[in-house]
Amino acid sequence: MSDLFDPEDEPDGAVFAPHHMYLGMLMQLVAGGGAIFAFASIWPYYPTIGAALTLVSLAFGGLGWLVSIDDAIEHATVLPTPLDELWTRFVYPIVKRIEERGE
């Protein structure tokens, strides 16, 4: 493979491990249902609330897409991604300290 595109054989050693790919896809699924419900069921009767809920749902789905694409880029390339950096620099050290106290 090239220096940039170097996909892992199996992401983090277990494809069914908790990846934020799944969280992002679930966010998109919920957002899609919410947007359709708000657009079709609420907007005709309460336009302001229906429009606002539709836009909020779509924004939530966009955030879910960003979370999913972050995980895909992380495992398919050698590029550092924002959520991976957040985990490596801030979250994991806290989790590690908590685990060490429990031993």
C-alpha positions, 0 to 999 in steps of 0.5 A: 500500500501507499504511505498514506493509505494503509488500512488495518487488517482488522480495526483495533484487532476486533471489528465488533469491539466498541468503535465510534463507527457504530456510535456515529451510524446509530446517531445517523439512524436516530437522526433520520427517523427523527427528521422524517417524523418531525418533517412529516408529522409535526411540521404540517401542524406546528410549522415552527417546532416541526422545522426546528426539530427537522433541522436539529435532527439533521444536524445530529445526523451530520455530527453522526457522520463526522463521528463515523468518518473519523473512525473510518479514516483512523483505521484506513490511513495513517492520519491522526484524527480528532477523536483519536487524538482526544482519546489518546491525549485526554480520555485514555490517561484518565481511564488508565489511572482509574483502572490502576486504582482498582487493582 
